[in-house]
Amino acid sequence: MTILARHLIIRGRVQGVFYRSWSVATAQRLGLTGWVCNRLNGDVEALIQGDAGAVADFLALAVQGPPAARVDSVEVENAEPGDLRTFDQRSTA
C-alpha cells in the first residue's frame, strides 16, 4: 500500500459552512489521517494522508465540500507522509 500526503488550501465560501467538520467526517470515513483548520484569511487548510486511492477520493470530494460551501479552488501540493494517527480539526491559524 502506497501512503501519500497532500497539503491543501481550499478557497471560496468555506468558513461558517461546516467545511472543517465535513472534512473530519469524510477523512475518517475514507481512513485518512491528518488535520484541517481555518485560516485567518478565510481559506481552509488541510493535510491529508493515507492510501493513494483514499487520498484521490478525498481530493475529488473536496472541490464540492458540504452542501452550504462554495469552493472556488483547491490548491494541492505534495507533502511528506508523517506519523499521524488521527484526523483532527485544529484551531484557526
TORVEXLO-321010 format. One line per 3 residues: their letters; for each residue z, x, y of C-alpha. Coordinates in nm, 4 decimals. Example, Ala and Ser with C-alpha at 12.3 -4.5 7.8 and 13.67 -1.06 7.14 Angstrom:
BEGIN
as = 0.7800/1.2300/-0.4500; 0.7140/1.3670/-0.1060
// end
This chain:
BEGIN
mti = 0.0000/0.0000/0.0000; -0.1037/0.1384/0.3373; 0.1558/0.0929/0.6123
lar = 0.0153/0.0583/0.9634; 0.1860/0.0309/1.3016; 0.0346/-0.1150/1.6173
hli = 0.1663/-0.1310/1.9728; 0.0612/-0.4480/2.1574; 0.0551/-0.5612/2.5184
irg = -0.0116/-0.9339/2.5446; -0.1221/-1.0677/2.8838; -0.1572/-1.4197/3.0167
rvq = 0.0905/-1.7069/3.0337; 0.3080/-1.5614/2.7622; 0.6588/-1.5779/2.9073
gvf = 0.8586/-1.9008/2.9094; 0.6393/-2.0446/2.6306; 0.8354/-1.9124/2.3282
yrs = 0.5904/-1.6282/2.2610; 0.8730/-1.3947/2.1551; 1.0298/-1.6487/1.9198
wsv = 0.6874/-1.7300/1.7771; 0.6246/-1.3563/1.7259; 0.9507/-1.3111/1.5348
ata = 0.8827/-1.6102/1.3083; 0.5205/-1.5072/1.2492; 0.6054/-1.1432/1.1791
qrl = 0.8856/-1.2383/0.9395; 0.6568/-1.4824/0.7562; 0.3990/-1.2024/0.7168
glt = 0.6597/-0.9476/0.6032; 0.6228/-0.7249/0.9105; 0.8860/-0.5146/1.0823
gwv = 0.9078/-0.4159/1.4480; 1.0108/-0.5777/1.7736; 0.8921/-0.7904/2.0667
cnr = 1.0115/-0.8079/2.4288; 0.9194/-0.9496/2.7670; 0.8101/-0.7049/3.0350
lng = 0.9168/-0.7375/3.3976; 0.5508/-0.7731/3.5000; 0.5059/-1.0924/3.2930
dve = 0.3458/-0.9338/2.9859; 0.4873/-0.9367/2.6335; 0.5110/-0.6062/2.4450
ali = 0.5406/-0.5698/2.0689; 0.5415/-0.3116/1.7940; 0.4326/-0.4437/1.4560
qgd = 0.4424/-0.2515/1.1318; 0.3577/-0.3301/0.7732; 0.0839/-0.3749/0.5172
aga = -0.2665/-0.3423/0.6662; -0.3588/-0.6994/0.5728; -0.0445/-0.8474/0.7299
vad = -0.0974/-0.6431/1.0479; -0.4555/-0.7718/1.0701; -0.3320/-1.1291/1.0187
fla = -0.0739/-1.0935/1.2977; -0.3334/-0.9486/1.5351; -0.5678/-1.2404/1.4657
lav = -0.2879/-1.4896/1.5380; -0.1588/-1.3039/1.8471; -0.4694/-1.3866/2.0505
qgp = -0.3692/-1.7526/2.0354; 0.0107/-1.7385/2.0158; 0.2260/-2.0502/2.0262
paa = 0.0813/-2.3838/2.1469; 0.2068/-2.3547/2.5078; 0.0789/-1.9977/2.5587
rvd = -0.2434/-1.8922/2.7249; -0.3338/-1.5445/2.6029; -0.5820/-1.3666/2.8289
sve = -0.5866/-1.0381/2.6390; -0.4156/-0.8384/2.3671; -0.4277/-0.4611/2.4110
ven = -0.3806/-0.2857/2.0761; -0.3044/0.0826/2.0231; -0.2313/0.2711/1.7029
aep = 0.1314/0.3753/1.6616; 0.3182/0.5942/1.4158; 0.4980/0.3989/1.1445
gdl = 0.8739/0.4387/1.1698; 1.1885/0.3476/0.9819; 1.2001/-0.0196/1.0839
rtf = 1.3726/-0.2713/0.8561; 1.3547/-0.5996/1.0519; 1.1532/-0.7687/1.3237
dqr = 1.3685/-0.8200/1.6328; 1.3452/-0.9909/1.9692; 1.4569/-0.7431/2.2347
sta = 1.5750/-0.7903/2.5909; 1.3338/-0.7735/2.8824; 1.2232/-0.4171/2.9518
// end
